[in-house]
Amino acid sequence: MQDSPVQLLLVEDNPMHRKLIQKLLASDPQLQCDVEAVDNLADGLTRLVKGGVDLVLLDLVLPDSEELETLFRVRLVAPQVPVVVLTSLDDVKLAARAVESGAYDYLVKSHLKSVALGRAIRYTLSRARARGGEWDSPMFRLAQQQFLKAAQYMNLDDNIRQRLLFPQRTQMVSFPFFRDDRTQVETVFGYRVQHLLSMGPTKGGIRYHEEVDLGEVAALAMWMTWKCALMKLPFGGAKGGVRVDPTTLSDRELQRLTRRYTTEIIDIIGPDKDIPAPDLGTDERVMAWLMDTYSQQVGHSVPAVVTGKPVVLGGSLGRKEATGRGLVYLIQASARHLGMQLDGATAVVQGFGNVGSHAAHFLAELGVRIIGVSDVSTGLHAPEGLSVEDLLEYQAEHRILEGYPAAEAIGNADLLELDCDILVLAALQNQVTVENAGRLECRLLAEGANGPTTLEADDILQERGIFVLPDILGNAGGVTVSYFEWVQGMQNLMWSLDEIHGRLQAILLDAFQRTLSRAEAQHLDMRTAALIEGVSRVTEAKLLRGVFP
């Protein structure tokens, strides 16, 4: 589902058309809109000046303005806000001229249907984002800021610093897929970014989410580079994504989208080139489709082209829960360092997807009392503790946690500020900021998500003595077991679950100890220390390989 509704301004003087458009938007399950309607241009311009409008539906013939002048006046006031023109059948030529003059699309009011209206809005927003500078993403800025901070502390050579600020290879595609009724063809944007090719094949997940953009994928690829280097894995960082809401797709639509996306990026992936894996909005089933599509194209089965696939297709035991299990291994190590007894400690887990639910489960097995959890629908608080098994059963039946009866509903902001020993961030980026970092009441902040804490918040947390287990360390269990899966696939062998757990724990604890030792020796926060560990290894490889030609 969308994180927030589209803020849509409807400028239309015909009350019947206004009501029709509002009714059609309300009936579209793929689109959440907050619609503000005005019947003249003056009121529309006043609203635009206030800001916060994502898209304008604009009738060009209004009581106080007519034809292209209407569009020009809107663009003068809000040049970055995309405009879709509403026109009558006899004004189609005028609408076409409006598109030539900067409008994104036009809709004939007498032919309006819910599907056409919703799709025009979604496509327009996607095109506006693509035109508006996809690199300009808060997540990418955060990744670059973190890297530059580490580079400053380690006095990184400027040639290396400039080289690592941007990905080495980027592919952006748009492609179609059929909806189930076979009359609709959706067009979506997809990405595959390879940040660094010097360390071996690149490695990184694929996410399906309606907010995916190039900057976000580039940030995730950069973090994956540091993560793999910190774990001493023979990979560079990569990431992929499709800008789509997977919850609105049927299984057949999801499969068609996955197979078409695979064909679009097939030239740059492969077991010796770039190995995808699951991420937000994707799972082992999606990886199976991706592997099958790739294998069909090359003419033989290639299990090692992806990781995180079903075990029966060459997947690894323990891969699904690896990120959550690895996070708990590191929480145990952090607790030993802090002198914290886990049996009887309290924890709050933000995000109850694959990472958060497994982390909560493994923490509960250690005797930790889970007093708060959340998912996209709600937060839950129970001071006496929540049953993780009951939560999982409820989620399996209802898909979301909203309505769970054995806890008090709580907002996300209040959830993060609950008094607890351990706060696990396993949702989305930018959750702990300068606004709320001073109100957190935990001893240990464990990051299972990517980029959940801003750079300014890091400084506040360090001043307050809150121990931060940073994301490139905390959520590295997934890529580590993905490495095990890739090795097993390349060598046609299988490891036991005990072997996998033992190897995973050894690699993670080694990385933790190196990071902690550097942090203490150089008086650094854990995130900067972890980044320096990873960047140092990449720098050494870069210098040894040299520059070609």
C-alpha positions as CSV (number, residue, x, y, z in Angstrom):
1,M,0.0,0.0,0.0
2,Q,1.1,3.6,-0.5
3,D,2.8,5.2,2.5
4,S,0.7,8.4,2.1
5,P,-2.1,9.4,-0.2
6,V,-1.6,11.4,-3.4
7,Q,-2.4,15.0,-2.9
8,L,-4.5,15.9,-5.9
9,L,-5.9,19.3,-6.9
10,L,-8.9,19.2,-9.2
11,V,-9.6,22.5,-11.0
12,E,-13.0,22.0,-12.7
13,D,-16.0,24.3,-12.9
14,N,-18.6,21.7,-13.9
15,P,-20.1,20.2,-10.7
16,M,-21.1,17.0,-12.5
17,H,-17.6,16.4,-13.8
18,R,-16.2,17.1,-10.4
19,K,-18.4,14.5,-8.7
20,L,-17.7,12.0,-11.5
21,I,-13.9,12.3,-11.1
22,Q,-14.1,12.1,-7.3
23,K,-16.3,9.0,-7.6
24,L,-13.9,7.3,-10.1
25,L,-10.8,8.1,-7.9
26,A,-12.5,6.7,-4.8
27,S,-13.3,3.4,-6.6
28,D,-9.7,2.8,-7.8
29,P,-8.1,0.2,-5.5
30,Q,-4.6,1.0,-6.8
31,L,-4.7,4.6,-5.9
32,Q,-5.2,6.5,-2.7
33,C,-6.0,10.2,-3.3
34,D,-6.8,13.2,-1.1
35,V,-8.7,15.3,-3.6
36,E,-9.2,19.1,-3.2
37,A,-11.7,20.5,-5.8
38,V,-12.0,24.2,-6.8
39,D,-14.2,25.7,-9.5
40,N,-11.9,28.6,-10.7
41,L,-8.3,29.2,-11.5
42,A,-7.8,31.9,-8.8
43,D,-8.6,29.5,-6.0
44,G,-6.5,26.8,-7.6
45,L,-3.4,29.1,-7.8
46,T,-3.9,30.1,-4.2
47,R,-3.9,26.5,-3.2
48,L,-0.8,25.7,-5.3
49,V,1.1,28.5,-3.6
50,K,0.6,26.8,-0.2
51,G,2.5,23.7,-1.5
52,G,2.0,20.0,-0.9
53,V,0.2,19.3,-4.1
54,D,1.4,16.2,-6.0
55,L,-0.6,16.6,-9.2
56,V,-3.2,18.9,-10.8
57,L,-6.2,17.8,-12.9
58,L,-6.9,21.0,-14.9
59,D,-9.8,22.0,-17.0
60,L,-8.4,24.6,-19.5
61,V,-11.7,26.5,-19.9
62,L,-12.7,28.1,-16.6
63,P,-14.7,31.2,-15.7
64,D,-11.6,33.3,-15.0
65,S,-9.2,31.8,-17.6
66,E,-9.3,30.0,-21.0
67,E,-7.2,27.8,-23.2
68,L,-3.4,27.6,-22.9
69,E,-3.3,30.7,-20.7
70,T,-4.8,28.5,-17.9
71,L,-1.9,26.0,-18.2
72,F,0.8,28.7,-18.4
73,R,-0.5,30.4,-15.2
74,V,-0.5,27.1,-13.3
75,R,3.1,26.3,-14.5
76,L,4.2,29.8,-13.6
77,V,3.1,29.3,-10.0
78,A,4.1,25.6,-9.6
79,P,6.5,24.6,-12.3
80,Q,7.4,21.3,-10.7
81,V,3.9,20.0,-10.2
82,P,2.7,17.8,-13.0
83,V,-0.5,18.7,-14.8
84,V,-3.0,16.5,-16.5
85,V,-5.5,18.4,-18.7
86,L,-9.2,17.7,-18.6
87,T,-10.9,18.4,-21.9
88,S,-14.2,17.9,-23.7
89,L,-14.3,16.0,-27.0
90,D,-14.4,19.1,-29.2
91,D,-11.3,20.5,-27.5
92,V,-8.9,17.6,-28.0
93,K,-6.7,19.6,-30.4
94,L,-6.4,22.2,-27.6
95,A,-5.4,19.5,-25.1
96,A,-2.8,18.1,-27.5
97,R,-1.3,21.6,-27.8
98,A,-1.3,21.8,-24.0
99,V,0.8,18.6,-23.8
100,E,3.2,20.1,-26.3
101,S,3.4,23.1,-24.0
102,G,4.3,21.1,-20.8
103,A,1.2,19.2,-19.6
104,Y,1.9,15.5,-18.9
105,D,-1.3,14.1,-20.4
106,Y,-4.9,14.8,-21.2
107,L,-8.2,13.0,-20.5
108,V,-11.5,13.4,-22.4
109,K,-14.1,14.0,-19.7
110,S,-16.9,12.2,-21.7
111,H,-14.7,9.1,-22.0
112,L,-13.6,8.9,-18.4
113,K,-13.3,5.5,-16.7
114,S,-11.8,4.6,-13.4
115,V,-9.0,2.5,-15.0
116,A,-8.0,5.2,-17.4
117,L,-8.1,8.0,-14.8
118,G,-6.1,6.1,-12.2
119,R,-3.6,4.9,-14.7
120,A,-3.1,8.4,-16.1
121,I,-2.4,9.7,-12.6
122,R,0.0,6.9,-11.7
123,Y,1.9,7.1,-15.0
124,T,2.2,10.9,-14.7
125,L,3.6,10.7,-11.2
126,S,6.2,8.1,-12.4
127,R,7.2,10.2,-15.4
128,A,7.4,13.3,-13.2
129,R,9.8,11.5,-10.9
130,A,11.9,10.2,-13.8
131,R,12.1,13.7,-15.3
132,G,12.8,15.4,-11.9
133,G,16.2,13.8,-11.2
134,E,16.0,10.3,-9.9
135,W,19.4,10.6,-8.2
136,D,18.0,13.3,-5.9
137,S,16.8,10.9,-3.2
138,P,17.0,11.3,0.6
139,M,18.3,7.8,0.9
140,F,21.1,8.3,-1.6
141,R,22.0,11.6,0.1
142,L,22.2,9.7,3.4
143,A,24.4,6.9,1.9
144,Q,26.8,9.5,0.4
145,Q,26.9,11.5,3.6
146,Q,27.8,8.4,5.7
147,F,30.5,7.5,3.2
148,L,32.0,11.0,3.1
149,K,32.1,11.1,6.9
150,A,34.0,7.8,7.0
151,A,36.3,9.0,4.2
152,Q,37.1,12.1,6.2
153,Y,38.0,10.1,9.3
154,M,40.2,7.7,7.4
155,N,41.8,10.4,5.2
156,L,40.7,8.6,2.1
157,D,42.6,9.4,-1.1
158,D,40.5,11.9,-3.1
159,N,40.7,9.8,-6.3
160,I,39.1,6.8,-4.5
161,R,36.6,9.0,-2.7
162,Q,35.3,10.5,-6.0
163,R,35.2,7.1,-7.6
164,L,33.1,5.5,-4.9
165,L,30.5,8.3,-4.6
166,F,28.4,7.0,-7.5
167,P,27.6,3.5,-8.9
168,Q,29.8,2.0,-11.5
169,R,27.0,0.8,-13.7
170,T,23.3,1.7,-13.8
171,Q,20.4,0.4,-15.9
172,M,17.0,2.0,-15.9
173,V,14.2,0.5,-17.9
174,S,10.5,0.9,-18.6
175,F,8.5,-2.1,-19.6
176,P,4.9,-3.4,-20.0
177,F,3.0,-6.3,-18.6
178,F,-0.6,-7.5,-19.0
179,R,-3.1,-7.3,-16.3
180,D,-5.3,-10.4,-15.8
181,D,-8.2,-9.1,-18.0
182,R,-5.7,-8.9,-20.9
183,T,-7.2,-5.5,-21.9
184,Q,-4.9,-3.5,-19.7
185,V,-1.2,-3.1,-20.3
186,E,0.6,-1.5,-17.4
187,T,4.0,0.2,-18.0
188,V,6.4,0.5,-15.0
189,F,9.9,1.6,-14.3
190,G,12.6,-0.9,-13.3
191,Y,16.2,-0.5,-12.1
192,R,19.4,-2.5,-11.6
193,V,22.4,-0.7,-10.1
194,Q,25.9,-2.2,-9.6
195,H,28.0,0.0,-7.3
196,L,31.3,-1.7,-7.5
197,L,32.8,-4.3,-9.9
198,S,36.3,-4.6,-8.4
199,M,35.6,-7.2,-5.7
200,G,34.0,-9.9,-7.8
201,P,30.5,-10.4,-9.1
202,T,28.0,-7.9,-7.7
203,K,25.3,-9.0,-5.2
204,G,22.0,-7.4,-4.0
205,G,18.3,-7.8,-3.7
206,I,15.4,-6.8,-5.8
207,R,12.5,-4.8,-4.2
208,Y,9.0,-4.2,-5.5
209,H,7.6,-1.0,-4.0
210,E,5.7,2.0,-5.3
211,E,8.3,4.4,-3.9
212,V,11.3,2.8,-5.6
213,D,13.5,5.2,-7.6
214,L,17.1,5.3,-8.9
215,G,18.4,7.2,-5.9
216,E,17.0,4.6,-3.4
217,V,18.4,1.7,-5.4
218,A,21.8,3.4,-5.8
219,A,21.9,3.9,-2.0
220,L,21.1,0.3,-1.3
221,A,23.8,-0.8,-3.8
222,M,26.4,1.4,-2.1
223,W,25.5,0.0,1.4
224,M,25.7,-3.5,0.0
225,T,29.3,-2.8,-1.2
226,W,30.4,-1.8,2.3
227,K,28.4,-4.7,3.8
228,C,30.0,-7.3,1.7
229,A,33.5,-5.9,2.3
230,L,32.8,-5.7,6.0
231,M,31.9,-9.4,6.0
232,K,34.9,-10.2,3.7
233,L,32.6,-11.6,1.0
234,P,33.9,-11.7,-2.6
235,F,31.2,-9.4,-3.9
236,G,30.6,-5.8,-4.9
237,G,27.3,-4.2,-4.1
238,A,24.2,-4.2,-6.3
239,K,20.5,-3.6,-6.0
240,G,17.4,-3.7,-8.2
241,G,13.8,-2.7,-8.0
242,V,10.5,-2.1,-9.8
243,R,8.3,0.9,-9.0
244,V,5.1,-1.0,-8.4
245,D,2.8,-1.9,-5.5
246,P,2.9,-5.7,-5.4
247,T,-0.1,-5.8,-3.0
248,T,-2.3,-4.7,-5.9
249,L,-1.1,-7.5,-8.2
250,S,-2.5,-11.1,-8.6
251,D,-0.1,-14.0,-8.5
252,R,-0.3,-14.2,-12.3
253,E,0.4,-10.5,-12.7
254,L,3.3,-10.7,-10.3
255,Q,4.8,-13.5,-12.3
256,R,4.4,-11.8,-15.7
257,L,6.0,-8.6,-14.3
258,T,8.9,-10.6,-12.8
259,R,9.6,-12.5,-16.0
260,R,9.5,-9.3,-18.1
261,Y,11.7,-7.4,-15.7
262,T,14.2,-10.3,-15.8
263,T,14.4,-10.2,-19.6
264,E,15.0,-6.4,-19.4
265,I,18.1,-6.8,-17.2
266,I,19.2,-10.2,-18.4
267,D,22.4,-9.0,-20.1
268,I,23.9,-7.7,-16.8
269,I,23.0,-10.5,-14.4
270,G,24.4,-14.0,-14.1
271,P,26.2,-16.2,-11.6
272,D,29.6,-14.7,-12.6
273,K,28.2,-11.1,-13.1
274,D,25.5,-10.0,-10.7
275,I,23.4,-12.3,-8.4
276,P,19.9,-10.9,-7.4
277,A,18.1,-11.9,-4.2
278,P,14.8,-11.1,-2.4
279,D,14.2,-7.8,-0.8
280,L,11.1,-5.7,0.2
281,G,8.1,-6.9,-1.8
282,T,9.8,-10.0,-3.2
283,D,10.3,-13.5,-1.9
284,E,11.6,-17.0,-2.8
285,R,8.8,-17.5,-5.3
286,V,9.8,-14.4,-7.2
287,M,13.4,-15.6,-7.2
288,A,12.2,-18.9,-8.7
289,W,10.5,-17.1,-11.6
290,L,13.6,-15.0,-12.1
291,M,15.8,-18.1,-12.2
292,D,13.5,-19.9,-14.5
293,T,13.3,-17.0,-17.0
294,Y,17.1,-16.6,-17.0
295,S,17.5,-20.4,-17.5
296,Q,15.0,-20.5,-20.3
297,Q,17.0,-17.8,-22.1
298,V,20.4,-19.5,-21.8
299,G,19.1,-23.0,-22.5
300,H,19.9,-24.8,-19.3
301,S,19.2,-24.5,-15.6
302,V,21.3,-21.9,-13.7
303,P,20.4,-22.1,-10.0
304,A,23.3,-19.8,-9.0
305,V,21.9,-16.8,-10.9
306,V,19.8,-15.9,-7.8
307,T,19.9,-16.6,-4.1
308,G,17.0,-16.7,-1.7
309,K,15.1,-19.2,-3.9
310,P,13.2,-22.3,-2.7
311,V,15.4,-25.1,-1.3
312,V,14.0,-27.6,-3.8
313,L,15.4,-25.4,-6.6
314,G,18.9,-25.1,-5.0
315,G,18.2,-22.6,-2.3
316,S,20.0,-22.8,1.0
317,L,18.7,-24.0,4.3
318,G,18.4,-21.0,6.7
319,R,18.3,-18.3,4.0
320,K,14.7,-17.1,4.7
321,E,15.4,-16.3,8.4
322,A,19.1,-15.4,8.0
323,T,18.8,-11.6,8.3
324,G,16.7,-11.9,11.5
325,R,18.8,-14.6,13.0
326,G,22.0,-12.8,12.2
327,L,20.6,-9.6,13.8
328,V,20.0,-11.5,17.0
329,Y,23.5,-13.0,17.0
330,L,24.8,-9.5,16.9
331,I,22.3,-8.3,19.6
332,Q,23.7,-11.1,21.8
333,A,27.2,-9.9,21.2
334,S,26.2,-6.2,21.8
335,A,24.4,-7.2,25.0
336,R,27.6,-9.0,26.3
337,H,29.6,-5.9,25.5
338,L,27.1,-3.7,27.4
339,G,26.7,-6.1,30.3
340,M,23.0,-6.5,29.5
341,Q,21.2,-9.7,30.5
342,L,18.9,-10.7,27.7
343,D,16.7,-13.1,29.7
344,G,14.1,-10.7,31.1
345,A,15.1,-7.8,29.0
346,T,12.4,-5.9,27.0
347,A,12.4,-5.2,23.3
348,V,10.3,-3.2,20.7
349,V,10.4,-4.3,17.1
350,Q,9.4,-1.8,14.4
351,G,8.4,-3.8,11.3
352,F,7.0,-7.3,11.4
353,G,8.0,-8.5,8.0
354,N,10.5,-11.2,7.3
355,V,13.3,-9.6,9.3
356,G,11.3,-8.2,12.2
357,S,9.2,-11.2,12.8
358,H,12.2,-13.6,12.8
359,A,14.1,-11.3,15.0
360,A,11.2,-11.1,17.5
361,H,10.9,-14.9,17.4
362,F,14.6,-15.5,18.1
363,L,14.7,-12.8,20.8
364,A,11.7,-14.3,22.5
365,E,13.5,-17.7,22.5
366,L,16.3,-16.0,24.5
367,G,13.8,-14.8,27.1
368,V,13.4,-11.3,25.9
369,R,10.0,-9.8,26.5
370,I,8.6,-8.3,23.3
371,I,6.5,-5.3,24.5
372,G,5.8,-3.6,21.2
373,V,5.7,-4.4,17.5
374,S,4.4,-2.7,14.4
375,D,3.7,-3.3,10.7
376,V,2.4,-1.1,7.9
377,S,-1.1,-1.1,9.4
378,T,-0.6,-0.4,13.1
379,G,1.6,-0.5,16.2
380,L,0.9,-2.7,19.2
381,H,1.9,-2.3,22.8
382,A,1.6,-4.7,25.7
383,P,3.8,-4.0,28.7
384,E,3.4,-7.5,30.0
385,G,4.7,-8.9,26.7
386,L,3.3,-10.1,23.4
387,S,3.2,-13.7,22.2
388,V,5.2,-13.8,19.0
389,E,3.5,-17.1,18.0
390,D,0.1,-15.5,18.4
391,L,1.1,-12.5,16.4
392,L,2.4,-14.7,13.6
393,E,-0.8,-16.7,13.5
394,Y,-2.9,-13.6,13.5
395,Q,-0.8,-12.1,10.7
396,A,-1.1,-15.3,8.6
397,E,-4.9,-15.2,8.9
398,H,-5.4,-11.4,8.4
399,R,-2.2,-10.4,6.5
400,I,-1.8,-7.4,8.8
401,L,-1.6,-6.8,12.5
402,E,-4.4,-4.2,12.7
403,G,-7.2,-5.5,14.9
404,Y,-5.0,-7.8,17.0
405,P,-7.0,-8.0,20.2
406,A,-4.4,-8.8,22.9
407,A,-2.6,-5.4,22.8
408,E,-3.1,-1.7,22.7
409,A,-2.9,0.0,19.3
410,I,-0.2,2.6,19.2
411,G,1.2,5.1,16.6
412,N,4.6,4.6,15.1
413,A,6.1,7.7,16.8
414,D,5.0,6.5,20.2
415,L,6.2,3.0,19.5
416,L,9.7,4.2,18.9
417,E,9.8,6.1,22.1
418,L,8.6,3.2,24.4
419,D,10.9,2.5,27.4
420,C,12.8,-0.7,26.5
421,D,16.2,-2.3,26.6
422,I,16.4,-3.1,22.8
423,L,14.8,-1.2,19.9
424,V,14.9,-3.2,16.6
425,L,14.3,-1.1,13.5
426,A,13.2,-3.5,10.8
427,A,10.9,-1.3,8.7
428,L,11.9,1.5,6.3
429,Q,14.5,4.3,6.2
430,N,14.6,7.6,8.1
431,Q,12.8,6.4,11.2
432,V,15.1,7.9,13.8
433,T,15.8,11.6,13.0
434,V,17.0,14.7,14.8
435,E,13.4,15.3,15.9
436,N,12.9,12.1,17.9
437,A,16.5,10.8,18.6
438,G,16.5,12.7,21.9
439,R,13.3,10.9,23.1
440,L,14.3,7.3,22.5
441,E,14.4,5.3,25.7
442,C,16.4,2.2,24.7
443,R,20.0,1.0,25.6
444,L,20.6,-0.8,22.3
445,L,19.4,0.3,18.9
446,A,19.6,-2.6,16.4
447,E,19.1,-1.8,12.7
448,G,17.6,-4.6,10.6
449,A,16.4,-2.1,8.0
450,N,18.5,-0.1,5.6
451,G,19.2,3.5,6.5
452,P,16.7,3.8,9.4
453,T,18.8,6.5,11.2
454,T,19.9,9.8,9.9
455,L,23.4,11.2,10.3
456,E,22.3,13.9,12.7
457,A,20.4,11.4,14.8
458,D,23.6,9.3,15.1
459,D,25.4,12.2,16.8
460,I,22.5,12.6,19.3
461,L,22.4,8.8,20.1
462,Q,26.1,8.7,20.7
463,E,26.0,11.7,23.0
464,R,23.2,9.9,24.9
465,G,25.2,6.7,25.3
466,I,22.8,4.6,23.2
467,F,24.7,1.7,21.6
468,V,23.9,1.5,17.8
469,L,24.2,-1.7,15.9
470,P,24.4,-0.2,12.4
471,D,22.6,-1.5,9.4
472,I,25.6,-2.6,7.3
473,L,26.5,-4.9,10.2
474,G,23.1,-5.6,11.7
475,N,21.4,-6.8,8.6
476,A,24.3,-8.6,7.0
477,G,23.1,-12.1,7.8
478,G,21.0,-12.2,4.6
479,V,23.8,-11.5,2.2
480,T,26.1,-13.8,4.1
481,V,23.8,-16.8,3.8
482,S,23.2,-15.7,0.2
483,Y,26.9,-16.1,-0.3
484,F,26.6,-19.6,1.2
485,E,23.8,-20.4,-1.3
486,W,25.8,-19.1,-4.2
487,V,28.8,-21.2,-3.2
488,Q,26.6,-24.3,-2.9
489,G,25.1,-23.6,-6.3
490,M,28.4,-23.1,-8.0
491,Q,29.9,-26.2,-6.5
492,N,26.7,-28.4,-6.6
493,L,26.8,-29.3,-2.9
494,M,24.6,-28.7,0.1
495,W,25.5,-27.7,3.7
496,S,23.5,-28.7,6.7
497,L,21.6,-26.2,8.7
498,D,24.0,-26.5,11.7
499,E,26.9,-25.8,9.3
500,I,25.2,-22.7,8.0
501,H,24.3,-21.4,11.4
502,G,27.9,-21.9,12.6
503,R,29.5,-20.3,9.6
504,L,27.0,-17.4,9.8
505,Q,27.7,-16.7,13.4
506,A,31.5,-16.9,13.0
507,I,31.5,-14.4,10.1
508,L,29.1,-11.9,11.8
509,L,30.9,-12.0,15.2
510,D,34.3,-11.5,13.5
511,A,32.9,-8.4,11.7
512,F,31.4,-7.2,15.0
513,Q,34.6,-7.6,16.9
514,R,36.6,-5.8,14.2
515,T,34.1,-3.0,14.2
516,L,34.0,-2.6,18.0
517,S,37.7,-2.7,18.3
518,R,38.1,0.1,15.7
519,A,35.3,2.1,17.3
520,E,37.0,1.9,20.7
521,A,40.5,2.5,19.5
522,Q,39.7,5.5,17.4
523,H,36.8,6.8,19.5
524,L,34.3,6.4,16.7
525,D,30.6,5.6,16.6
526,M,29.9,2.0,15.5
527,R,28.5,3.1,12.1
528,T,31.5,5.0,11.1
529,A,33.8,2.3,12.3
530,A,31.9,-0.3,10.3
531,L,32.0,1.9,7.2
532,I,35.8,2.4,7.6
533,E,36.3,-1.4,7.8
534,G,34.4,-1.9,4.6
535,V,35.7,1.1,2.7
536,S,39.3,0.2,3.7
537,R,39.0,-3.2,2.2
538,V,37.5,-1.8,-1.0
539,T,40.2,0.8,-1.2
540,E,42.9,-1.8,-0.9
541,A,41.3,-3.8,-3.8
542,K,41.0,-0.7,-5.9
543,L,44.7,0.2,-5.5
544,L,45.9,-3.3,-6.1
545,R,43.9,-3.6,-9.4
546,G,44.9,-0.2,-10.6
547,V,43.2,1.8,-13.4
548,F,42.7,0.5,-17.0
549,P,44.0,1.5,-19.4
